[in-house]
Amino acid sequence: MNAKEPIRVDLSYPRMGDSPDTIIVELEDVRAADALIITYDFARDGWRIGMDQTRHADDDGGHNIETVAENQEVAFIPAWNVTD
């Protein structure tokens, strides 16, 4: 298997001015997946992973998905992976 180059995204000083403060990761493939919304939570000192909460809305007999709540936290990863 050939190693593929990763995509690197740097959030440079996200609390300053017009600097971006959010990374949205989406999958484009035959397999469906909700997007990940990644931000840095300075109050808790770690990465916050969010996703839109969705549900199936089959009102018209189709397979529609509707957003119930935007950017709900699904994971929090501390800034440092330090063990004693």
VMD Tcl script that builds the backbone (N, CA, C; Angstrom):
set m [mol new atoms 252]
animate dup $m
set s [atomselect $m all]
$s set {name element resname resid chain x y z} {
  {N N MET 1 A 0.835 -1.175 0.000}
  {CA C MET 1 A 0.000 0.000 0.000}
  {C C MET 1 A 0.883 1.243 0.000}
  {N N ASN 2 A 0.638 2.147 -0.919}
  {CA C ASN 2 A 1.398 3.384 -0.987}
  {C C ASN 2 A 0.891 4.373 0.049}
  {N N ALA 3 A 1.841 5.015 0.732}
  {CA C ALA 3 A 1.463 6.030 1.714}
  {C C ALA 3 A 1.036 7.298 0.976}
  {N N LYS 4 A -0.091 7.840 1.378}
  {CA C LYS 4 A -0.584 9.072 0.778}
  {C C LYS 4 A -0.192 10.249 1.657}
  {N N GLU 5 A 0.007 11.375 1.025}
  {CA C GLU 5 A 0.341 12.589 1.763}
  {C C GLU 5 A -0.899 13.089 2.516}
  {N N PRO 6 A -0.751 13.397 3.788}
  {CA C PRO 6 A -1.891 13.936 4.542}
  {C C PRO 6 A -2.134 15.393 4.164}
  {N N ILE 7 A -3.321 15.861 4.429}
  {CA C ILE 7 A -3.649 17.277 4.261}
  {C C ILE 7 A -3.440 17.930 5.615}
  {N N ARG 8 A -2.627 18.954 5.634}
  {CA C ARG 8 A -2.341 19.657 6.893}
  {C C ARG 8 A -3.047 21.003 6.888}
  {N N VAL 9 A -3.708 21.303 7.996}
  {CA C VAL 9 A -4.402 22.579 8.146}
  {C C VAL 9 A -3.887 23.241 9.414}
  {N N ASP 10 A -3.392 24.446 9.283}
  {CA C ASP 10 A -2.921 25.205 10.442}
  {C C ASP 10 A -3.905 26.319 10.760}
  {N N LEU 11 A -4.339 26.392 12.003}
  {CA C LEU 11 A -5.136 27.526 12.461}
  {C C LEU 11 A -4.155 28.501 13.114}
  {N N SER 12 A -3.797 29.545 12.407}
  {CA C SER 12 A -2.822 30.514 12.906}
  {C C SER 12 A -3.519 31.618 13.689}
  {N N TYR 13 A -3.277 31.634 14.974}
  {CA C TYR 13 A -3.839 32.644 15.869}
  {C C TYR 13 A -5.336 32.853 15.623}
  {N N PRO 14 A -6.136 31.823 15.865}
  {CA C PRO 14 A -7.565 31.893 15.544}
  {C C PRO 14 A -8.358 32.917 16.348}
  {N N ARG 15 A -7.798 33.431 17.431}
  {CA C ARG 15 A -8.528 34.431 18.228}
  {C C ARG 15 A -8.258 35.856 17.751}
  {N N MET 16 A -7.419 36.017 16.737}
  {CA C MET 16 A -7.042 37.357 16.295}
  {C C MET 16 A -7.745 37.745 14.995}
  {N N GLY 17 A -8.347 38.918 14.998}
  {CA C GLY 17 A -8.889 39.525 13.788}
  {C C GLY 17 A -9.747 38.613 12.939}
  {N N ASP 18 A -9.431 38.580 11.663}
  {CA C ASP 18 A -10.212 37.800 10.703}
  {C C ASP 18 A -9.653 36.400 10.469}
  {N N SER 19 A -8.781 35.913 11.344}
  {CA C SER 19 A -8.207 34.575 11.176}
  {C C SER 19 A -9.281 33.510 11.297}
  {N N PRO 20 A -9.246 32.502 10.428}
  {CA C PRO 20 A -10.211 31.395 10.561}
  {C C PRO 20 A -10.069 30.708 11.915}
  {N N ASP 21 A -11.195 30.248 12.478}
  {CA C ASP 21 A -11.163 29.558 13.768}
  {C C ASP 21 A -11.840 28.197 13.732}
  {N N THR 22 A -12.235 27.748 12.542}
  {CA C THR 22 A -12.959 26.489 12.407}
  {C C THR 22 A -12.459 25.726 11.193}
  {N N ILE 23 A -12.344 24.405 11.357}
  {CA C ILE 23 A -12.021 23.509 10.251}
  {C C ILE 23 A -13.222 22.603 10.049}
  {N N ILE 24 A -13.693 22.490 8.820}
  {CA C ILE 24 A -14.794 21.577 8.509}
  {C C ILE 24 A -14.231 20.484 7.616}
  {N N VAL 25 A -14.390 19.225 8.052}
  {CA C VAL 25 A -13.882 18.075 7.312}
  {C C VAL 25 A -15.076 17.311 6.754}
  {N N GLU 26 A -15.095 17.154 5.444}
  {CA C GLU 26 A -16.187 16.434 4.796}
  {C C GLU 26 A -15.622 15.278 3.980}
  {N N LEU 27 A -16.404 14.238 3.848}
  {CA C LEU 27 A -16.031 13.065 3.069}
  {C C LEU 27 A -16.797 13.082 1.762}
  {N N GLU 28 A -16.065 12.952 0.664}
  {CA C GLU 28 A -16.699 12.866 -0.643}
  {C C GLU 28 A -16.395 11.480 -1.203}
  {N N ASP 29 A -17.381 10.603 -1.123}
  {CA C ASP 29 A -17.202 9.209 -1.526}
  {C C ASP 29 A -18.592 8.587 -1.665}
  {N N VAL 30 A -18.636 7.321 -2.041}
  {CA C VAL 30 A -19.921 6.636 -2.137}
  {C C VAL 30 A -20.505 6.356 -0.759}
  {N N ARG 31 A -19.677 6.409 0.264}
  {CA C ARG 31 A -20.113 6.224 1.649}
  {C C ARG 31 A -20.477 7.577 2.228}
  {N N ALA 32 A -21.672 7.722 2.719}
  {CA C ALA 32 A -22.120 8.983 3.293}
  {C C ALA 32 A -21.598 9.137 4.721}
  {N N ALA 33 A -21.261 10.365 5.089}
  {CA C ALA 33 A -20.824 10.672 6.446}
  {C C ALA 33 A -21.099 12.140 6.716}
  {N N ASP 34 A -21.506 12.443 7.943}
  {CA C ASP 34 A -21.695 13.837 8.324}
  {C C ASP 34 A -20.338 14.515 8.460}
  {N N ALA 35 A -20.316 15.809 8.254}
  {CA C ALA 35 A -19.084 16.592 8.362}
  {C C ALA 35 A -18.668 16.741 9.821}
  {N N LEU 36 A -17.367 16.856 10.047}
  {CA C LEU 36 A -16.818 17.167 11.359}
  {C C LEU 36 A -16.523 18.654 11.413}
  {N N ILE 37 A -16.837 19.275 12.530}
  {CA C ILE 37 A -16.575 20.695 12.731}
  {C C ILE 37 A -15.561 20.782 13.870}
  {N N ILE 38 A -14.350 21.226 13.562}
  {CA C ILE 38 A -13.249 21.204 14.529}
  {C C ILE 38 A -12.877 22.637 14.917}
  {N N THR 39 A -12.868 22.892 16.217}
  {CA C THR 39 A -12.441 24.185 16.742}
  {C C THR 39 A -11.543 23.935 17.948}
  {N N TYR 40 A -10.812 24.970 18.356}
  {CA C TYR 40 A -10.003 24.868 19.562}
  {C C TYR 40 A -10.723 25.599 20.677}
  {N N ASP 41 A -10.942 24.915 21.791}
  {CA C ASP 41 A -11.618 25.491 22.942}
  {C C ASP 41 A -10.539 25.977 23.917}
  {N N PHE 42 A -10.288 27.278 23.907}
  {CA C PHE 42 A -9.233 27.831 24.754}
  {C C PHE 42 A -9.603 27.771 26.234}
  {N N ALA 43 A -10.877 27.834 26.565}
  {CA C ALA 43 A -11.305 27.773 27.969}
  {C C ALA 43 A -10.993 26.408 28.574}
  {N N ARG 44 A -11.139 25.329 27.790}
  {CA C ARG 44 A -10.872 23.971 28.282}
  {C C ARG 44 A -9.527 23.444 27.825}
  {N N ASP 45 A -8.817 24.206 26.979}
  {CA C ASP 45 A -7.486 23.860 26.470}
  {C C ASP 45 A -7.475 22.525 25.730}
  {N N GLY 46 A -8.261 22.481 24.653}
  {CA C GLY 46 A -8.282 21.269 23.846}
  {C C GLY 46 A -9.134 21.432 22.606}
  {N N TRP 47 A -9.140 20.398 21.797}
  {CA C TRP 47 A -9.880 20.386 20.530}
  {C C TRP 47 A -11.306 19.934 20.748}
  {N N ARG 48 A -12.241 20.692 20.194}
  {CA C ARG 48 A -13.656 20.367 20.270}
  {C C ARG 48 A -14.097 19.877 18.902}
  {N N ILE 49 A -14.697 18.696 18.862}
  {CA C ILE 49 A -15.218 18.126 17.628}
  {C C ILE 49 A -16.741 18.200 17.685}
  {N N GLY 50 A -17.331 18.780 16.682}
  {CA C GLY 50 A -18.776 18.894 16.628}
  {C C GLY 50 A -19.322 18.295 15.345}
  {N N MET 51 A -20.595 18.003 15.357}
  {CA C MET 51 A -21.318 17.522 14.180}
  {C C MET 51 A -22.728 18.083 14.257}
  {N N ASP 52 A -23.315 18.319 13.099}
  {CA C ASP 52 A -24.721 18.675 13.092}
  {C C ASP 52 A -25.527 17.443 13.476}
  {N N GLN 53 A -26.516 17.619 14.329}
  {CA C GLN 53 A -27.403 16.508 14.692}
  {C C GLN 53 A -28.508 16.464 13.648}
  {N N THR 54 A -28.652 15.324 13.015}
  {CA C THR 54 A -29.634 15.186 11.943}
  {C C THR 54 A -30.604 14.054 12.250}
  {N N ARG 55 A -31.684 14.021 11.493}
  {CA C ARG 55 A -32.638 12.916 11.602}
  {C C ARG 55 A -33.254 12.698 10.234}
  {N N HIS 56 A -33.770 11.501 10.030}
  {CA C HIS 56 A -34.451 11.195 8.782}
  {C C HIS 56 A -35.806 11.888 8.774}
  {N N ALA 57 A -36.115 12.538 7.676}
  {CA C ALA 57 A -37.399 13.223 7.520}
  {C C ALA 57 A -38.064 12.644 6.279}
  {N N ASP 58 A -38.847 11.616 6.473}
  {CA C ASP 58 A -39.468 10.905 5.358}
  {C C ASP 58 A -40.897 11.388 5.113}
  {N N ASP 59 A -41.096 12.676 5.206}
  {CA C ASP 59 A -42.437 13.238 5.042}
  {C C ASP 59 A -43.027 12.977 3.658}
  {N N ASP 60 A -42.189 13.020 2.629}
  {CA C ASP 60 A -42.696 12.864 1.264}
  {C C ASP 60 A -42.399 11.482 0.693}
  {N N GLY 61 A -42.041 10.543 1.558}
  {CA C GLY 61 A -41.745 9.194 1.094}
  {C C GLY 61 A -40.309 9.024 0.630}
  {N N GLY 62 A -39.543 10.110 0.623}
  {CA C GLY 62 A -38.142 10.043 0.212}
  {C C GLY 62 A -37.244 9.782 1.404}
  {N N HIS 63 A -35.982 9.863 1.162}
  {CA C HIS 63 A -34.998 9.644 2.228}
  {C C HIS 63 A -34.281 10.960 2.500}
  {N N ASN 64 A -35.005 11.926 2.967}
  {CA C ASN 64 A -34.440 13.235 3.263}
  {C C ASN 64 A -33.869 13.251 4.672}
  {N N ILE 65 A -32.860 14.082 4.856}
  {CA C ILE 65 A -32.258 14.261 6.169}
  {C C ILE 65 A -32.410 15.726 6.535}
  {N N GLU 66 A -32.836 15.973 7.768}
  {CA C GLU 66 A -33.001 17.351 8.202}
  {C C GLU 66 A -32.120 17.602 9.418}
  {N N THR 67 A -31.596 18.813 9.506}
  {CA C THR 67 A -30.760 19.200 10.634}
  {C C THR 67 A -31.644 19.571 11.811}
  {N N VAL 68 A -31.376 18.949 12.949}
  {CA C VAL 68 A -32.141 19.206 14.165}
  {C C VAL 68 A -31.415 20.247 15.018}
  {N N ALA 69 A -30.108 20.098 15.167}
  {CA C ALA 69 A -29.298 21.029 15.948}
  {C C ALA 69 A -27.926 21.129 15.297}
  {N N GLU 70 A -27.427 22.341 15.176}
  {CA C GLU 70 A -26.144 22.537 14.522}
  {C C GLU 70 A -24.986 22.431 15.504}
  {N N ASN 71 A -23.883 21.888 15.028}
  {CA C ASN 71 A -22.605 21.862 15.729}
  {C C ASN 71 A -22.703 21.377 17.173}
  {N N GLN 72 A -23.225 20.187 17.354}
  {CA C GLN 72 A -23.312 19.566 18.674}
  {C C GLN 72 A -21.988 18.880 18.992}
  {N N GLU 73 A -21.454 19.108 20.168}
  {CA C GLU 73 A -20.176 18.498 20.543}
  {C C GLU 73 A -20.316 16.984 20.633}
  {N N VAL 74 A -19.407 16.280 19.965}
  {CA C VAL 74 A -19.397 14.818 20.014}
  {C C VAL 74 A -18.105 14.285 20.627}
  {N N ALA 75 A -17.085 15.149 20.713}
  {CA C ALA 75 A -15.825 14.726 21.320}
  {C C ALA 75 A -15.033 15.943 21.768}
  {N N PHE 76 A -14.239 15.732 22.806}
  {CA C PHE 76 A -13.288 16.749 23.259}
  {C C PHE 76 A -11.959 16.053 23.455}
  {N N ILE 77 A -10.916 16.614 22.864}
  {CA C ILE 77 A -9.577 16.018 22.957}
  {C C ILE 77 A -8.655 17.028 23.635}
  {N N PRO 78 A -8.107 16.696 24.804}
  {CA C PRO 78 A -7.201 17.620 25.494}
  {C C PRO 78 A -6.000 17.976 24.605}
  {N N ALA 79 A -5.466 19.178 24.842}
  {CA C ALA 79 A -4.359 19.683 24.018}
  {C C ALA 79 A -3.106 18.825 24.110}
  {N N TRP 80 A -2.881 18.244 25.251}
  {CA C TRP 80 A -1.645 17.480 25.465}
  {C C TRP 80 A -1.991 16.060 25.902}
  {N N ASN 81 A -1.353 15.094 25.292}
  {CA C ASN 81 A -1.556 13.687 25.633}
  {C C ASN 81 A -0.438 13.275 26.591}
  {N N VAL 82 A -0.511 13.786 27.796}
  {CA C VAL 82 A 0.542 13.572 28.792}
  {C C VAL 82 A 0.092 12.488 29.765}
  {N N THR 83 A 0.971 11.545 30.014}
  {CA C THR 83 A 0.693 10.504 31.009}
  {C C THR 83 A 1.752 10.576 32.098}
  {N N ASP 84 A 1.359 10.199 33.286}
  {CA C ASP 84 A 2.296 10.211 34.420}
  {C C ASP 84 A 2.996 8.887 34.550}
}
mol reanalyze $m
mol bondsrecalc $m
mol representation Tube
mol addrep $m
